[in-house]
Protein backbone atom coordinates (compact mmCIF):
# COMPACT_ATOMS: atom_id res chain seq x y z
CA UNK A 1 0.00 0.00 0.00
CA UNK A 2 1.28 3.45 -0.93
CA UNK A 3 1.73 5.92 1.92
CA UNK A 4 0.96 9.57 1.11
CA UNK A 5 3.23 12.10 2.80
CA UNK A 6 1.94 15.66 2.70
CA UNK A 7 4.66 18.31 2.54
CA UNK A 8 3.92 21.96 3.24
CA UNK A 9 5.35 25.06 4.89
CA UNK A 10 5.25 28.82 4.65
CA UNK A 11 5.62 30.76 1.42
CA UNK A 12 9.41 31.11 1.83
CA UNK A 13 10.16 28.42 4.39
CA UNK A 14 12.32 26.32 2.08
CA UNK A 15 9.71 23.69 1.23
CA UNK A 16 11.14 23.38 -2.29
CA UNK A 17 14.58 22.67 -0.83
CA UNK A 18 13.14 19.87 1.31
CA UNK A 19 11.12 18.56 -1.63
CA UNK A 20 14.26 18.44 -3.78
CA UNK A 21 16.17 16.62 -1.04
CA UNK A 22 13.37 14.05 -0.80
CA UNK A 23 13.41 13.65 -4.59
CA UNK A 24 17.19 13.13 -4.51
CA UNK A 25 16.62 10.42 -1.88
CA UNK A 26 14.41 8.61 -4.38
CA UNK A 27 10.92 9.54 -3.19
CA UNK A 28 8.43 10.36 -5.95
CA UNK A 29 7.01 13.88 -5.68
CA UNK A 30 3.67 15.27 -6.84
CA UNK A 31 4.32 19.03 -6.92
CA UNK A 32 1.13 21.11 -6.79
CA UNK A 33 2.87 24.17 -8.27
CA UNK A 34 4.01 22.14 -11.29
CA UNK A 35 0.54 20.63 -11.62
CA UNK A 36 -0.97 24.14 -11.52
CA UNK A 37 1.36 25.27 -14.32
CA UNK A 38 0.28 22.30 -16.44
CA UNK A 39 -3.38 23.04 -15.75
CA UNK A 40 -2.81 26.72 -16.69
CA UNK A 41 -0.87 26.08 -19.90
CA UNK A 42 -1.67 28.27 -22.95
CA UNK A 43 -5.00 27.43 -24.54
CA UNK A 44 -6.28 25.58 -21.47
CA UNK A 45 -9.80 25.87 -20.09
CA UNK A 46 -8.33 27.21 -16.84
CA UNK A 47 -6.49 30.05 -18.59
CA UNK A 48 -9.61 31.00 -20.54
CA UNK A 49 -11.62 31.12 -17.30
CA UNK A 50 -8.99 33.25 -15.56
CA UNK A 51 -8.96 35.72 -18.46
CA UNK A 52 -12.76 35.94 -18.38
CA UNK A 53 -12.75 36.71 -14.65
CA UNK A 54 -9.64 38.87 -14.25
CA UNK A 55 -9.24 40.35 -17.74
CA UNK A 56 -6.85 39.72 -20.62
CA UNK A 57 -4.07 41.41 -18.64
CA UNK A 58 -3.48 38.11 -16.84
CA UNK A 59 -2.41 36.57 -20.15
CA UNK A 60 1.16 37.37 -21.20
CA UNK A 61 1.94 38.18 -24.86
CA UNK A 62 3.33 34.65 -25.31
CA UNK A 63 -0.01 33.14 -24.21
CA UNK A 64 1.18 32.01 -20.79
CA UNK A 65 -0.31 33.12 -17.50
CA UNK A 66 1.08 36.45 -16.29
CA UNK A 67 1.62 35.27 -12.71
CA UNK A 68 2.91 38.63 -11.51
CA UNK A 69 -0.20 40.45 -12.73
CA UNK A 70 -2.55 37.81 -11.32
CA UNK A 71 -0.69 37.93 -8.01
CA UNK A 72 -1.13 41.70 -7.82
CA UNK A 73 -4.86 41.26 -8.32
CA UNK A 74 -5.53 38.45 -5.87
CA UNK A 75 -3.14 38.70 -2.93
CA UNK A 76 -4.48 42.04 -1.69
CA UNK A 77 -8.13 41.17 -2.37
CA UNK A 78 -9.72 38.21 -0.53
CA UNK A 79 -12.74 38.23 -2.87
CA UNK A 80 -10.52 37.99 -5.95
CA UNK A 81 -8.45 35.26 -4.28
CA UNK A 82 -11.65 33.32 -3.59
CA UNK A 83 -12.64 33.60 -7.27
CA UNK A 84 -9.21 32.32 -8.29
CA UNK A 85 -9.44 29.39 -5.89
CA UNK A 86 -12.96 28.52 -7.05
CA UNK A 87 -11.71 28.19 -10.64
CA UNK A 88 -8.33 26.61 -10.08
CA UNK A 89 -8.54 24.34 -7.05
CA UNK A 90 -10.93 21.72 -8.50
CA UNK A 91 -8.79 21.42 -11.64
CA UNK A 92 -5.55 21.21 -9.66
CA UNK A 93 -7.05 18.74 -7.18
CA UNK A 94 -8.17 16.38 -9.97
CA UNK A 95 -4.74 16.48 -11.62
CA UNK A 96 -2.94 15.90 -8.30
CA UNK A 97 -5.01 12.84 -7.42
CA UNK A 98 -4.55 11.45 -10.94
CA UNK A 99 -0.77 11.69 -10.43
CA UNK A 100 -1.02 10.02 -7.01
CA UNK A 101 -3.15 7.24 -8.53
CA UNK A 102 -0.45 6.65 -11.16
CA UNK A 103 2.17 6.18 -8.44
CA UNK A 104 -0.15 3.85 -6.53
CA UNK A 105 -0.59 1.72 -9.66
CA UNK A 106 3.21 1.50 -9.87
CA UNK A 107 3.25 0.16 -6.31
CA UNK A 108 5.58 2.77 -4.82
CA UNK A 109 5.91 2.64 -1.02
CA UNK A 110 5.76 6.42 -0.42
CA UNK A 111 4.68 9.39 -2.50
CA UNK A 112 5.21 12.99 -1.39
CA UNK A 113 2.40 15.45 -1.99
CA UNK A 114 4.13 18.86 -2.14
CA UNK A 115 1.27 21.34 -1.65
CA UNK A 116 1.74 24.91 -0.35
CA UNK A 117 -1.91 25.08 0.76
CA UNK A 118 -2.08 21.51 2.08
CA UNK A 119 -4.14 22.43 5.15
CA UNK A 120 -6.03 25.34 3.60
CA UNK A 121 -7.33 23.13 0.77
CA UNK A 122 -7.94 20.04 2.93
CA UNK A 123 -5.35 17.72 1.35
CA UNK A 124 -4.04 16.81 4.80
CA UNK A 125 -7.10 14.68 5.48
CA UNK A 126 -6.01 12.26 2.74
CA UNK A 127 -2.38 12.08 3.88
CA UNK A 128 -0.92 9.35 6.07
CA UNK A 129 1.70 11.77 7.40
CA UNK A 130 2.15 15.54 7.23
CA UNK A 131 5.59 17.19 7.18
CA UNK A 132 5.83 20.95 7.77
CA UNK A 133 8.94 22.95 6.88
CA UNK A 134 9.38 25.67 9.48
CA UNK A 135 11.37 28.91 9.65
CA UNK A 136 11.03 31.84 12.03
CA UNK A 137 8.61 34.60 10.94
CA UNK A 138 11.45 37.09 10.38
CA UNK A 139 13.36 34.57 8.25
CA UNK A 140 10.24 33.86 6.20
CA UNK A 141 9.65 37.58 5.60
CA UNK A 142 13.27 38.35 4.72
CA UNK A 143 13.60 35.35 2.39
CA UNK A 144 10.41 36.25 0.54
CA UNK A 145 11.46 39.88 0.09
CA UNK A 146 14.93 38.85 -1.13
CA UNK A 147 13.73 36.01 -3.37
CA UNK A 148 10.88 37.84 -5.09
CA UNK A 149 11.89 41.48 -4.74
CA UNK A 150 8.69 42.27 -2.84
CA UNK A 151 8.22 45.26 -0.60
CA UNK A 152 7.69 44.45 3.07
CA UNK A 153 3.94 45.12 2.71
CA UNK A 154 3.62 42.91 -0.38
CA UNK A 155 5.53 40.09 1.30
CA UNK A 156 3.40 40.37 4.44
CA UNK A 157 0.21 40.21 2.33
CA UNK A 158 1.36 36.97 0.69
CA UNK A 159 2.33 35.44 4.03
CA UNK A 160 -1.03 36.49 5.52
CA UNK A 161 -2.86 34.69 2.70
CA UNK A 162 -1.77 31.35 4.19
CA UNK A 163 -2.32 29.74 7.57
CA UNK A 164 0.33 30.83 10.08
CA UNK A 165 3.30 28.48 10.24
CA UNK A 166 2.65 28.02 13.96
CA UNK A 167 -0.79 26.59 13.14
CA UNK A 168 0.69 24.28 10.50
CA UNK A 169 3.34 23.09 12.96
CA UNK A 170 0.69 22.20 15.52
CA UNK A 171 -1.04 19.99 12.94
CA UNK A 172 2.14 18.32 11.63
CA UNK A 173 3.40 14.81 12.29
CA UNK A 174 6.96 15.90 11.49
CA UNK A 175 8.51 19.39 11.54
CA UNK A 176 11.68 20.16 9.57
CA UNK A 177 13.43 23.19 11.07
CA UNK A 178 14.88 25.05 8.08
CA UNK A 179 16.04 28.11 10.01
CA UNK A 180 19.63 26.87 10.15
CA UNK A 181 22.17 25.71 7.59
CA UNK A 182 21.45 23.57 4.55
CA UNK A 183 23.49 20.78 6.15
CA UNK A 184 21.21 20.83 9.21
CA UNK A 185 18.20 20.56 6.93
CA UNK A 186 19.84 17.70 5.00
CA UNK A 187 20.33 15.76 8.23
CA UNK A 188 16.68 16.17 9.21
CA UNK A 189 15.50 15.07 5.77
CA UNK A 190 17.86 12.07 5.82
CA UNK A 191 16.37 11.05 9.18
CA UNK A 192 12.86 11.38 7.78
CA UNK A 193 13.74 9.21 4.77
CA UNK A 194 15.33 6.62 7.05
CA UNK A 195 12.20 6.58 9.23
CA UNK A 196 9.96 6.18 6.18
CA UNK A 197 12.03 3.32 4.80
CA UNK A 198 12.08 1.62 8.19
CA UNK A 199 8.30 1.62 8.53
CA UNK A 200 7.19 0.24 5.18
C-alpha positions as CSV (number, residue, x, y, z in Angstrom):
1,X,0.0,0.0,0.0
2,X,1.3,3.4,-0.9
3,X,1.7,5.9,1.9
4,X,1.0,9.6,1.1
5,X,3.2,12.1,2.8
6,X,1.9,15.7,2.7
7,X,4.7,18.3,2.5
8,X,3.9,22.0,3.2
9,X,5.3,25.1,4.9
10,X,5.2,28.8,4.7
11,X,5.6,30.8,1.4
12,X,9.4,31.1,1.8
13,X,10.2,28.4,4.4
14,X,12.3,26.3,2.1
15,X,9.7,23.7,1.2
16,X,11.1,23.4,-2.3
17,X,14.6,22.7,-0.8
18,X,13.1,19.9,1.3
19,X,11.1,18.6,-1.6
20,X,14.3,18.4,-3.8
21,X,16.2,16.6,-1.0
22,X,13.4,14.1,-0.8
23,X,13.4,13.6,-4.6
24,X,17.2,13.1,-4.5
25,X,16.6,10.4,-1.9
26,X,14.4,8.6,-4.4
27,X,10.9,9.5,-3.2
28,X,8.4,10.4,-5.9
29,X,7.0,13.9,-5.7
30,X,3.7,15.3,-6.8
31,X,4.3,19.0,-6.9
32,X,1.1,21.1,-6.8
33,X,2.9,24.2,-8.3
34,X,4.0,22.1,-11.3
35,X,0.5,20.6,-11.6
36,X,-1.0,24.1,-11.5
37,X,1.4,25.3,-14.3
38,X,0.3,22.3,-16.4
39,X,-3.4,23.0,-15.7
40,X,-2.8,26.7,-16.7
41,X,-0.9,26.1,-19.9
42,X,-1.7,28.3,-22.9
43,X,-5.0,27.4,-24.5
44,X,-6.3,25.6,-21.5
45,X,-9.8,25.9,-20.1
46,X,-8.3,27.2,-16.8
47,X,-6.5,30.0,-18.6
48,X,-9.6,31.0,-20.5
49,X,-11.6,31.1,-17.3
50,X,-9.0,33.2,-15.6
51,X,-9.0,35.7,-18.5
52,X,-12.8,35.9,-18.4
53,X,-12.8,36.7,-14.6
54,X,-9.6,38.9,-14.2
55,X,-9.2,40.3,-17.7
56,X,-6.8,39.7,-20.6
57,X,-4.1,41.4,-18.6
58,X,-3.5,38.1,-16.8
59,X,-2.4,36.6,-20.2
60,X,1.2,37.4,-21.2
61,X,1.9,38.2,-24.9
62,X,3.3,34.6,-25.3
63,X,0.0,33.1,-24.2
64,X,1.2,32.0,-20.8
65,X,-0.3,33.1,-17.5
66,X,1.1,36.4,-16.3
67,X,1.6,35.3,-12.7
68,X,2.9,38.6,-11.5
69,X,-0.2,40.5,-12.7
70,X,-2.5,37.8,-11.3
71,X,-0.7,37.9,-8.0
72,X,-1.1,41.7,-7.8
73,X,-4.9,41.3,-8.3
74,X,-5.5,38.5,-5.9
75,X,-3.1,38.7,-2.9
76,X,-4.5,42.0,-1.7
77,X,-8.1,41.2,-2.4
78,X,-9.7,38.2,-0.5
79,X,-12.7,38.2,-2.9
80,X,-10.5,38.0,-5.9
81,X,-8.5,35.3,-4.3
82,X,-11.6,33.3,-3.6
83,X,-12.6,33.6,-7.3
84,X,-9.2,32.3,-8.3
85,X,-9.4,29.4,-5.9
86,X,-13.0,28.5,-7.0
87,X,-11.7,28.2,-10.6
88,X,-8.3,26.6,-10.1
89,X,-8.5,24.3,-7.1
90,X,-10.9,21.7,-8.5
91,X,-8.8,21.4,-11.6
92,X,-5.6,21.2,-9.7
93,X,-7.0,18.7,-7.2
94,X,-8.2,16.4,-10.0
95,X,-4.7,16.5,-11.6
96,X,-2.9,15.9,-8.3
97,X,-5.0,12.8,-7.4
98,X,-4.5,11.4,-10.9
99,X,-0.8,11.7,-10.4
100,X,-1.0,10.0,-7.0
101,X,-3.2,7.2,-8.5
102,X,-0.5,6.7,-11.2
103,X,2.2,6.2,-8.4
104,X,-0.1,3.9,-6.5
105,X,-0.6,1.7,-9.7
106,X,3.2,1.5,-9.9
107,X,3.3,0.2,-6.3
108,X,5.6,2.8,-4.8
109,X,5.9,2.6,-1.0
110,X,5.8,6.4,-0.4
111,X,4.7,9.4,-2.5
112,X,5.2,13.0,-1.4
113,X,2.4,15.4,-2.0
114,X,4.1,18.9,-2.1
115,X,1.3,21.3,-1.6
116,X,1.7,24.9,-0.4
117,X,-1.9,25.1,0.8
118,X,-2.1,21.5,2.1
119,X,-4.1,22.4,5.1
120,X,-6.0,25.3,3.6
121,X,-7.3,23.1,0.8
122,X,-7.9,20.0,2.9
123,X,-5.3,17.7,1.4
124,X,-4.0,16.8,4.8
125,X,-7.1,14.7,5.5
126,X,-6.0,12.3,2.7
127,X,-2.4,12.1,3.9
128,X,-0.9,9.3,6.1
129,X,1.7,11.8,7.4
130,X,2.2,15.5,7.2
131,X,5.6,17.2,7.2
132,X,5.8,20.9,7.8
133,X,8.9,23.0,6.9
134,X,9.4,25.7,9.5
135,X,11.4,28.9,9.6
136,X,11.0,31.8,12.0
137,X,8.6,34.6,10.9
138,X,11.4,37.1,10.4
139,X,13.4,34.6,8.2
140,X,10.2,33.9,6.2
141,X,9.6,37.6,5.6
142,X,13.3,38.4,4.7
143,X,13.6,35.4,2.4
144,X,10.4,36.3,0.5
145,X,11.5,39.9,0.1
146,X,14.9,38.8,-1.1
147,X,13.7,36.0,-3.4
148,X,10.9,37.8,-5.1
149,X,11.9,41.5,-4.7
150,X,8.7,42.3,-2.8
151,X,8.2,45.3,-0.6
152,X,7.7,44.5,3.1
153,X,3.9,45.1,2.7
154,X,3.6,42.9,-0.4
155,X,5.5,40.1,1.3
156,X,3.4,40.4,4.4
157,X,0.2,40.2,2.3
158,X,1.4,37.0,0.7
159,X,2.3,35.4,4.0
160,X,-1.0,36.5,5.5
161,X,-2.9,34.7,2.7
162,X,-1.8,31.3,4.2
163,X,-2.3,29.7,7.6
164,X,0.3,30.8,10.1
165,X,3.3,28.5,10.2
166,X,2.7,28.0,14.0
167,X,-0.8,26.6,13.1
168,X,0.7,24.3,10.5
169,X,3.3,23.1,13.0
170,X,0.7,22.2,15.5
171,X,-1.0,20.0,12.9
172,X,2.1,18.3,11.6
173,X,3.4,14.8,12.3
174,X,7.0,15.9,11.5
175,X,8.5,19.4,11.5
176,X,11.7,20.2,9.6
177,X,13.4,23.2,11.1
178,X,14.9,25.0,8.1
179,X,16.0,28.1,10.0
180,X,19.6,26.9,10.2
181,X,22.2,25.7,7.6
182,X,21.5,23.6,4.5
183,X,23.5,20.8,6.2
184,X,21.2,20.8,9.2
185,X,18.2,20.6,6.9
186,X,19.8,17.7,5.0
187,X,20.3,15.8,8.2
188,X,16.7,16.2,9.2
189,X,15.5,15.1,5.8
190,X,17.9,12.1,5.8
191,X,16.4,11.0,9.2
192,X,12.9,11.4,7.8
193,X,13.7,9.2,4.8
194,X,15.3,6.6,7.1
195,X,12.2,6.6,9.2
196,X,10.0,6.2,6.2
197,X,12.0,3.3,4.8
198,X,12.1,1.6,8.2
199,X,8.3,1.6,8.5
200,X,7.2,0.2,5.2
